[in-house]
Amino acid sequence: MQTLSRTNAAPSSHSDSVRPRMEHRVKSWPSFFEATLAGVKTHDVRRMTDRDYQVGDTLRLMEFDPEKQEYTGRELCVRITYITSAKVPCALSEACLHPDYCILSIAKC
């Protein structure tokens, strides 16, 4: 599920177009949520085939307990600061990063 926030336009790192910044509501397992909340986890690996992640977008991390199969109610906002993918490669990403996935560098909002 994606929620549009049409305030500021952000250039896409995956296309040549400019579109309004978006908020992406995504699940986050408790261990990853805690590490992000503590500031020690500053990246997120995500499938990018169903979303148009762009630098400047925000992720609404919604803590999800996989054992109980339910949301805990805790949420955290992070901003995408950089994207590494097969489309925007680093030295090794074409060789080791599946084209359907990306690494999002993130910072707390």
C-alpha positions, 0 to 999 in steps of 0.5 A: 500500500502506498500513500502519496504525499504531494508536498515536495517533488523528488528526482527519481534515481530509477527513472528520468521523471520527477514525481511527488514524494511518497510515503511507503507503508511497509512491515518491519520485523521487531529485531529490524525495527528496534535496530532502526529505532536505536539508529544502528540500522541505517539501511533496508533491503526491499523488493522494488518490483511493486514500488517506485522507491525514490530518494526523498521518499519516506518509509512508514515502518510498521512493526510486525510480529511474524510469530503472531502474524499481527502488527504491534502498533509501533511505527517509525518514519524514515527517509530514503537518502540513497538507493543501491540497485542493479539499475543504480549499481555500486562496484558489486551490486550488478554481480550480487544484488538481484534485479528485483531488490534494492538497498535503501539507505535510510535516516530517521525523519 
